[in-house]
Amino acid sequence: MLTHNHSHLAKPEKGFTLVELLVVLSVVGVLFATFGTFFTNYLSLYFNYQKDANTFAEVANQSTRISDVLRGIVDINSESATDINAYAYFAPTDTYTSVVHYYLSADQKSIMVDVTPMTANPPNGTPVTASKRTYTIISNYQPQTGVNLFTYYDASGTALPTPVANEHTITSITVNLSTTATHNSKGQQLATTVSLRNRKTNL
């Protein structure tokens, strides 16, 4: 008589228990939360650095623009640590100089410039006050302790106290720009020194 031995047949496989599923889900949840936090922080850091880079690029651009204007100053009307008023060509296409006034806003958060065109170059021309234009040069300026917006030097390179007794002794000006930064509480600084080339002595 034939007999069948079923001992060699595999036992049916068991599935995951509820506890095992909960453990797996918990581990997966922790991994996703960790990765999500890391990714979010990295993305935020990236965008902050990108914002700072763009802001600094704009400051560098404005520094070049201010330097170009100051370099062509014909004469200085008044000056201080936070402002300068002078005759200069504000745009390369200008026929005559303008009264250009760079200054720090009252709240010390912006660098502004007033540009008043002239009817002719000084000393013959007069300002056309009705055509004065005001521009914001830097909207997120961050003052630095002990650092002036404008510093004036004589021919020997000595810093001159303001107001300068004789403005014709000014041969160069340092412009110290600073803007806020998301990764540095001290902000970002950029200093440029400009030699005055077009000064007149008979105005």
BABA-450910 format. One record per residue: x, y, z of N, C-alpha, C, O, CB in turn. Coordinates in pm, whole numbers, padded with zeros to 5 digits, always signed. Glycine has a CB too. Layout:
<recs>
XYZXYZXYZXYZXYZ...
</recs>
This chain:
<recs>
+00084-00118+00000+00000+00000+00000+00089+00124+00000+00182+00135+00079-00096+00000+00122+00056+00217-00091+00137+00339-00102+00098+00439+00005-00020+00457+00036+00122+00402-00240+00201+00502+00060+00177+00606+00160+00243+00735+00112+00343+00732+00041+00233+00563+00301+00187+00848+00151+00242+00979+00113+00300+01048+00234+00235+01061+00337+00133+01067+00047+00422+01091+00221+00488+01163+00329+00484+01313+00296+00546+01358+00200+00636+01113+00348+00410+01390+00377+00396+01535+00353+00492+01619+00437+00481+01741+00442+00253+01579+00382+00586+01552+00503+00676+01626+00591+00769+01719+00514+00822+01815+00569+00759+01529+00675+00789+01688+00382+00882+01769+00305+00816+01895+00251+00887+01982+00198+00938+01687+00192+00688+01909+00262+00620+02027+00210+00649+02148+00298+00648+02139+00421+00468+02002+00202+00676+02265+00232+00708+02387+00308+00585+02437+00380+00472+02426+00332+00765+02497+00216+00611+02492+00497+00502+02551+00573+00468+02687+00513+00557+02757+00466+00540+02564+00724+00345+02723+00514+00308+02855+00458+00380+02968+00533+00392+02966+00655+00155+02875+00467+00431+03071+00452+00503+03183+00512+00407+03274+00588+00292+03294+00549+00579+03262+00404+00459+03329+00696+00380+03421+00775+00402+03564+00727+00513+03594+00683+00414+03407+00925+00305+03653+00733+00318+03793+00698+00371+03874+00816+00398+03820+00923+00183+03849+00652+00385+04004+00793+00430+04091+00901+00321+04103+01007+00201+04109+00977+00469+04230+00847+00366+04106+01127+00269+04130+01235+00242+04280+01243+00316+04360+01185+00322+04074+01373+00139+04317+01313+00102+04457+01329+00214+04534+01398+00242+04649+01363-00028+04470+01408+00278+04472+01494+00387+04538+01566+00504+04565+01472+00564+04673+01476+00434+04453+01685+00536+04468+01389+00646+04485+01294+00616+04597+01194+00704+04676+01161+00673+04353+01220+00493+04603+01147+00454+04709+01055+00465+04846+01120+00511+04942+01058+00312+04686+01006+00424+04854+01246+00432+04981+01318+00576+05023+01336+00608+05142+01325+00363+04971+01454+00664+04928+01365+00806+04959+01381+00865+05010+01251+00938+05110+01249+00883+04835+01428+00834+04940+01139+00884+04982+01008+00834+05121+00972+00911+05206+00926+00841+04881+00900+00706+05145+00995+00649+05276+00965+00712+05385+01050+00735+05497+01003+00497+05275+00986+00740+05353+01176+00804+05451+01265+00944+05486+01217+00982+05603+01215+00810+05396+01408+01020+05383+01177+01156+05407+01128+01153+05490+01000+01230+05585+00984+01228+05274+01102+01063+05452+00908+01050+05526+00782+01009+05671+00811+01060+05763+00746+00946+05458+00689+00919+05690+00906+00876+05825+00942+00990+05908+00997+01004+06025+00961+00765+05819+01044+01071+05849+01082+01186+05920+01137+01285+05958+01027+01338+06069+01025+01256+05835+01244+01309+05864+00934+01401+05891+00825+01350+06005+00737+01426+06093+00698+01422+05766+00741+01221+06001+00706+01163+06106+00623+01168+06241+00694+01198+06343+00632+01019+06072+00585+01139+06241+00824+01141+06366+00900+01282+06423+00905+01301+06544+00890+01089+06343+01042+01382+06334+00927+01521+06379+00932+01566+06434+00798+01628+06540+00791+01613+06264+00974+01533+06362+00692+01571+06407+00558+01499+06536+00523+01559+06628+00465+01538+06298+00453+01371+06544+00557+01294+06665+00527+01349+06787+00597+01360+06894+00537+01148+06646+00566+01386+06771+00725+01443+06883+00800+01577+06925+00741+01604+07044+00724+01461+06845+00947+01661+06825+00709+01792+06854+00650+01775+06926+00516+01844+07024+00489+01872+06725+00631+01685+06876+00433+01664+06935+00300+01610+07077+00312+01652+07166+00239+01567+06848+00218+01515+07097+00404+01456+07230+00423+01561+07329+00472+01568+07442+00423+01339+07225+00522+01643+07286+00569+01748+07374+00622+01851+07407+00514+01896+07521+00503+01816+07308+00743+01888+07306+00437+01987+07327+00331+01932+07423+00225+02002+07511+00177+02026+07193+00266+01805+07403+00190+01743+07489+00089+01733+07633+00139+01758+07728+00064+01603+07437+00052+01697+07648+00267+01687+07783+00325+01825+07849+00327+01837+07967+00295+01629+07776+00468+01928+07773+00365+02064+07826+00369+02110+07867+00230+02174+07971+00212+02161+07723+00429+02078+07785+00132+02116+07814-00007+02052+07945-00054+02120+08030-00112+02075+07699-00100+01922+07960-00029+01853+08081-00073+01904+08205+00001+01911+08313-00058+01702+08066-00051+01940+08190+00130+01994+08303+00205+02129+08347+00148+02154+08466+00132+02010+08265+00354+02216+08250+00117+02346+08284+00059+02329+08344-00080+02403+08434-00120+02436+08160+00053+02231+08292-00153+02204+08346-00286+02155+08490-00276+02193+08576-00355+02102+08260-00360+02069+08515-00177+02018+08652-00155+02132+08745-00117+02140+08857-00168+01910+08652-00045+02221+08700-00027+02335+08782+00013+02427+08810-00105+02480+08921-00120+02414+08714+00126+02447+08709-00190+02533+08728-00307+02474+08831-00401+02546+08916-00454+02554+08594-00381+02343+08825-00422+02277+08922-00509+02284+09063-00450+02307+09161-00521+02131+08882-00533+02264+09071-00318+02270+09201-00251+02410+09261-00262+02424+09380-00290+02229+09188-00104+02512+09179-00239+02650+09228-00246+02685+09270-00389+02757+09367-00409+02749+09122-00197+02635+09196-00487+02660+09231-00626+02600+09369-00657+02659+09448-00730+02601+09124-00721+02482+09396-00601+02418+09526-00621+02498+09636-00552+02513+09746-00606+02274+09524-00569+02549+09607-00431+02632+09704-00360+02759+09734-00440+02799+09850-00452+02669+09652-00219+02820+09631-00496+02941+09650-00577+02910+09735-00700+02988+09821-00739+02999+09514-00620+02794+09709-00760+02753+09787-00877+02732+09934-00840+02776+10023-00913+02625+09729-00937+02666+09959-00727+02642+10096-00684+02772+10165-00641+02788+10285-00660+02542+10097-00569+02863+10088-00583+02993+10144-00545+03067+10195-00668+03127+10303-00666+03078+10038-00472+03062+10117-00775+03125+10159-00900+03057+10284-00955+03123+10375-01006+03120+10046-01004+02925+10286-00945+02848+10401-00997+02882+10529-00918+02905+10634-00977+02695+10372-00988+02884+10518-00785+02918+10635-00703+03061+10680-00731+03088+10800-00741+02900+10602-00552+03151+10584-00744+03292+10617-00770+03307+10693-00901+03384+10790-00908+03378+10488-00773+03235+10650-01004+03242+10717-01133+03195+10863-01122+03254+10953-01182+03158+10641-01238+03088+10884-01043+03037+11020-01027+03135+11105-00947+03168+11217-00987+02899+11018-00958+03181+11053-00834+03272+11131-00748+03405+11159-00817+03466+11264-00796+03297+11058-00617+03450+11065-00898+03578+11083-00967+03574+11206-01058+03676+11270-01080+03613+10958-01049+03456+11237-01109+03443+11350-01200+03396+11478-01133+03351+11570-01201+03350+11316-01309+03406+11485-01001+03364+11606-00929+03441+11729-00981+03564+11726-00994+03385+11589-00776+03366+11835-01008+03426+11961-01049+03457+12047-00927+03562+12110-00919+03333+12037-01146+03364+12048-00832+03388+12122-00709+03297+12067-00600+03189+12015-00629+03363+12274-00730+03340+12079-00475+03264+12031-00361+03199+12150-00291+03266+12248-00257+03354+11952-00263+03070+12142-00269+02997+12248-00200+02998+12229-00049+03019+12324+00026+02853+12254-00250+02976+12106-00004+02977+12075+00139+03002+11926+00156+02981+11847+00063+02844+12117+00208+03046+11889+00274+03075+11748+00300+03064+11719+00449+03081+11808+00532+03216+11709+00248+03036+11595+00480+03035+11548+00618+03061+11398+00614+03085+11340+00508+02899+11581+00692+03054+11336+00730+03078+11191+00736+02966+11112+00670+02986+10997+00631+03094+11146+00880+02848+11172+00657+02732+11100+00604+02676+11160+00476+02576+11109+00425+02624+11094+00707+02736+11266+00423+02685+11321+00297+02791+11404+00227+02887+11451+00287+02560+11406+00323+02769+11421+00097+02856+11508+00018+02770+11575-00088+02686+11511-00152+02974+11428-00048+02792+11706-00106+02720+11784-00205+02823+11846-00298+02911+11920-00254+02631+11893-00137+02812+11816-00428+02915+11860-00521+02859+11880-00660+02749+11836-00692+03029+11759-00524+02938+11949-00744+02908+11959-00886+02975+11840-00955+03096+11819-00941+02956+12097-00947+02896+11763-01029+02953+11647-01098+02860+11604-01211+02742+11639-01213+02977+11530-00998+02915+11529-01303+02834+11470-01409+02773+11341-01354+02844+11246-01321+02920+11442-01539+02641+11339-01345+02576+11221-01290+02563+11110-01394+02572+10992-01361+02439+11257-01234+02541+11148-01519+02530+11051-01628+02632+11087-01735+02658+11205-01757+02386+11048-01688+02690+10989-01802+02792+11017-01905+02740+11105-02018+02817+11174-02084+02845+10888-01963+02609+11103-02040+02552+11180-02151+02515+11322-02112+02469+11399-02196+02429+11110-02204+02534+11359-01984+02498+11493-01940+02582+11599-02011+02703+11585-02026+02516+11506-01788+02515+11706-02056+02585+11818-02120+02656+11904-02016+02769+11948-02037+02486+11904-02201+02588+11926-01904+02644+12007-01796+02649+11924-01667+02583+11820-01655+02561+12136-01775+02726+11972-01573+02728+11908-01442+02595+11931-01372+02519+12020-01409+02846+11961-01356+02569+11851-01271+02451+11868-01186+02498+11890-01043+02612+11862-01009+02356+11747-01196+02408+11939-00960+02435+11941-00816+02398+11801-00767+02280+11764-00763+02353+12056-00740+02499+11726-00728+02479+11587-00685+02498+11580-00534+02602+11618-00481+02578+11490-00758+02396+11532-00466+02399+11527-00320+02374+11385-00274+02260+11338-00275+02295+11623-00257+02480+11315-00234+02468+11183-00173+02452+11200-00023+02522+11281+00038+02592+11093-00206+02360+11126+00037+02339+11140+00181+02274+11015+00240+02213+10934+00170+02252+11264+00211+02290+11003+00371+02228+10895+00446+02091+10940+00492+02076+11049+00546+02317+10852+00566+01991+10856+00472+01854+10892+00510+01843+10913+00661+01929+10870+00738+01756+10783+00464+01735+10980+00702+01718+11014+00844+01713+10889+00932+01761+10892+01045+01591+11096+00863+01657+10780+00881+01648+10657+00960+01775+10572+00949+01784+10465+01008+01529+10575+00915+01874+10621+00871+02004+10555+00852+01991+10416+00790+02075+10330+00814+02076+10545+00985+01887+10394+00713+01866+10264+00650+01884+10266+00498+01884+10162+00433+01729+10212+00683+01898+10387+00443+01910+10400+00298+02015+10506+00263+02034+10603+00335+01774+10436+00235+02080+10484+00149+02168+10586+00092+02094+10645-00027+02052+10573-00117+02308+10526+00050+02079+10777-00025+02001+10847-00126+02091+10941-00206+02204+10969-00166+01887+10926-00060+02039+10987-00319+02109+11090-00396+02006+11182-00459+01909+11136-00521+02202+11026-00504+02028+11311-00443+01949+11413-00512+02032+11465-00628+02150+11496-00612+01908+11529-00415+01970+11474-00745+02040+11522-00865+01962+11642-00919+01849+11628-00964+02054+11410-00973+02026+11759-00914+01963+11882-00964+02041+11931-01085+02157+11972-01070+01957+11992-00853+01982+11929-01203+02055+11972-01323+02088+12121-01320+02023+12199-01250+01974+11940-01449+02191+12158-01396+02235+12297-01405+02204+12353-01544+02198+12278-01642+02387+12309-01374+02184+12486-01553+02161+12550-01682+02291+12560-01762+02289+12572-01884+02100+12689-01663+02404+12555-01691+02537+12556-01752+02635+12513-01644+02599+12502-01527+02575+12699-01811+02759+12489-01684+02857+12450-01584+02889+12568-01491+02885+12683-01534+02986+12400-01652+02919+12540-01364+02957+12647-01272+03089+12709-01317+03173+12642-01377+02969+12592-01126+03107+12838-01288+03024+12924-01202+02912+12998-01275+02843+13080-01215+03111+13024-01134+02894+12970-01404+02795+13045-01481+02653+12990-01465+02556+13067-01464+02833+13044-01628+02639+12860-01452+02507+12799-01447+02439+12812-01312+02502+12842-01211+02517+12654-01482+02308+12789-01313+02229+12788-01189+02151+12657-01182+02116+12601-01286+02131+12911-01182+02123+12609-01062+02049+12484-01048+01903+12499-01091+01838+12600-01062+02056+12435-00904+01852+12397-01160+01710+12393-01199+01638+12310-01093+01620+12189-01111+01689+12334-01345+01599+12374-00985+01544+12301-00870+01415+12227-00903+01384+12125-00842+01519+12396-00756+01339+12278-00999+01213+12213-01036+01236+12076-01101+01145+11993-01107+01134+12303-01131+01358+12054-01148+01390+11927-01216+01470+11833-01128+01526+11735-01178+01466+11955-01345+01476+11861-01000+01553+11775-00910+01494+11634-00905+01373+11617-00897+01555+11834-00768+01581+11536-00911+01540+11395-00902+01607+11331-00781+01722+11361-00749+01576+11317-01033+01535+11242-00716+01587+11171-00599+01585+11021-00625+01484+10966-00669+01504+11205-00472+01698+10956-00599+01710+10813-00620+01755+10745-00490+01829+10802-00411+01810+10783-00735+01709+10622-00471+01758+10538-00361+01873+10454-00415+01855+10373-00506+01643+10447-00302+01991+10474-00359+02109+10401-00406+02117+10263-00340+02135+10162-00408+02237+10482-00377+02103+10261-00209+02101+10135-00133+01986+10143-00033+01980+10237+00047+02239+10108-00060+01897+10047-00038+01778+10052+00047+01793+09976+00178+01710+09991+00267+01659+09997-00029+01897+09896+00190+01917+09817+00313+02056+09842+00371+02129+09749+00404+01897+09667+00284+02091+09969+00383+02221+10008+00437+02230+09970+00585+02133+09984+00659+02244+10159+00418+02347+09923+00626+02370+09887+00766+02491+09962+00818+02604+09927+00785+02389+09733+00782+02470+10066+00898+02583+10144+00950+02681+10057+01030+02640+09963+01099+02532+10259+01039+02809+10088+01018+02913+10017+01091+02971+10108+01199+03002+10225+01173+03024+09967+00995+02986+10055+01318+03039+10134+01429+03180+10184+01398+03269+10106+01364+03040+10051+01558+03199+10314+01410+03331+10373+01388+03371+10389+01243+03485+10425+01214+03433+10292+01457+03279+10361+01150+03310+10372+01007+03217+10475+00945+03095+10461+00952+03297+10234+00935+03275+10578+00883+03196+10682+00818+03157+10640+00677+03227+10563+00611+03273+10814+00814+03045+10691+00632+03004+10666+00494+03104+10727+00397+03140+10666+00296+02863+10722+00467+03149+10850+00429+03249+10919+00347+03369+10960+00434+03352+11015+00543+03186+11043+00277+03489+10934+00383+03611+10978+00450+03694+11054+00347+03709+11010+00233+03692+10856+00509+03746+11170+00387+03815+11260+00295+03965+11265+00327+04003+11263+00444+03754+11403+00301+04048+11271+00222+04193+11269+00240+04258+11382+00162+04209+11425+00057+04251+11133+00197+04371+11431+00216+04449+11532+00143+04555+11463+00058+04558+11340+00048+04514+11633+00242+04642+11542-00003+04741+11488-00095+04840+11394-00028+04897+11307-00095+04816+11601-00161+04860+11409+00104+04954+11321+00175+04888+11194+00225+04952+11109+00287+05016+11394+00291+04757+11180+00198+04685+11061+00242+04634+11070+00384+04593+10969+00442+04773+10942+00230+04636+11189+00441+04588+11209+00577+04437+11231+00577+04385+11310+00497+04660+11329+00644+04367+11161+00665+04222+11179+00675+04191+11316+00732+04251+11359+00831+04160+11068+00763+04097+11384+00670+04061+11520+00711+03936+11518+00798+03838+11450+00764+04040+11610+00588+03937+11591+00909+03816+11599+00992+03708+11679+00920+03738+11771+00843+03847+11663+01130+03583+11644+00946+03471+11715+00883+03403+11806+00983+03397+11774+01101+03370+11616+00824+03350+11921+00937+03363+11968+00798+03505+12012+00766+03576+12063+00853+03266+12083+00773+03545+11991+00642+03681+12025+00601+03694+12177+00587+03612+12241+00520+03718+11953+00467+03795+12234+00648+03812+12379+00648+03831+12433+00506+03773+12535+00469+03932+12419+00736+03913+12365+00428+03937+12406+00290+03910+12286+00200+03989+12193+00192+04084+12458+00271+03797+12290+00132+03755+12175+00050+03848+12149-00068+03846+12040-00124+03615+12195-00001+03929+12247-00105+04021+12227-00216+04140+12140-00176+04218+12098-00262+04071+12362-00268+04154+12112-00046+04262+12022-00003+04222+11876-00018+04306+11787-00004+04299+12051+00143+04095+11850-00046+04049+11711-00063+04095+11660-00198+04061+11716-00302+03893+11701-00050+04173+11553-00196+04221+11495-00322+04165+11355-00347+04170+11305-00459+04373+11489-00321+04111+11293-00242+04050+11161-00261+03943+11139-00154+03944+11200-00047+04158+11049-00254+03851+11051-00187+03738+11021-00099+03721+10870-00092+03723+10802-00194+03607+11090-00149+03704+10819+00028+03672+10678+00045+03523+10664+00076+03471+10730+00166+03758+10614+00158+03458+10579+00001+03315+10551+00021+03304+10414+00086+03346+10314+00029+03235+10557-00114+03247+10411+00206+03232+10286+00280+03085+10242+00276+03001+10296+00347+03281+10303+00427+03058+10143+00192+02922+10092+00179+02907+09965+00261+03000+09886+00272+02886+10066+00032+02790+09948+00318+02763+09829+00398+02615+09795+00387+02530+09884+00388+02803+09850+00546+02586+09667+00375+02448+09625+00363+02421+09507+00454+02515+09440+00498+02415+09588+00218+02296+09481+00484+02259+09371+00572+02291+09237+00508+02301+09226+00385+02111+09379+00608+02306+09136+00592+02332+09000+00544+02257+08901+00632+02249+08919+00754+02484+08969+00543+02203+08797+00572+02126+08699+00648+02216+08607+00729+02172+08552+00830+02039+08617+00554+02341+08588+00686+02429+08493+00754+02532+08561+00843+02612+08495+00908+02499+08408+00653+02530+08696+00846+02630+08769+00923+02565+08893+00982+02521+08982+00909+02753+08806+00836+02560+08899+01115+02494+09012+01181+02567+09143+01156+02508+09250+01170+02484+08986+01330+02696+09136+01118+02774+09257+01092+02754+09308+00950+02803+09415+00914+02920+09230+01116+02682+09232+00868+02654+09274+00732+02771+09249+00639+02867+09179+00672+02618+09420+00731+02762+09308+00521+02866+09297+00419+02918+09437+00388+02841+09530+00365+02811+09227+00290+03052+09452+00386+03112+09583+00367+03191+09589+00237+03247+09489+00191+03202+09618+00485+03194+09709+00180+03273+09732+00060+03322+09877+00063+03242+09970+00067+03190+09702-00070+03453+09895+00060+03513+10029+00064+03585+10056-00067+03658+09972-00118+03610+10044+00184+03563+10176-00121+03629+10217-00246+03686+10357-00230+03616+10448-00184+03529+10211-00366+03811+10375-00267+03874+10507-00261+03885+10566-00401+03932+10501-00495+04015+10497-00195+03841+10690-00413+03834+10757-00543+03926+10879-00542+03920+10961-00450+03688+10799-00576+04009+10891-00643+04092+11011-00661+04014+11113-00744+03958+11078-00848+04228+10975-00729+04012+11238-00699+03940+11342-00770+04027+11395-00884+04140+11439-00862+03899+11458-00672+03975+11390-01004+04055+11423-01122+04021+11558-01184+04107+11622-01245+04038+11315-01226+03896+11601-01168+03851+11718-01241+03825+11839-01155+03745+11926-01190+03727+11685-01315+03895+11846-01040+03871+11960-00950+03913+12091-01014+04017+12101-01078+03947+11940-00820+03829+12194-00994+03861+12327-01042+03905+12413-00923+03857+12394-00811+03739+12391-01116+03992+12505-00946+04041+12589-00836+03993+12733-00847+04026+12817-00764+04193+12587-00832+03913+12761-00952+03873+12900-00973+03722+12920-00957+03667+13018-01009+03916+12946-01110+03654+12829-00886+03510+12842-00870+03478+12914-00741+03361+12935-00709+03443+12705-00873
</recs>
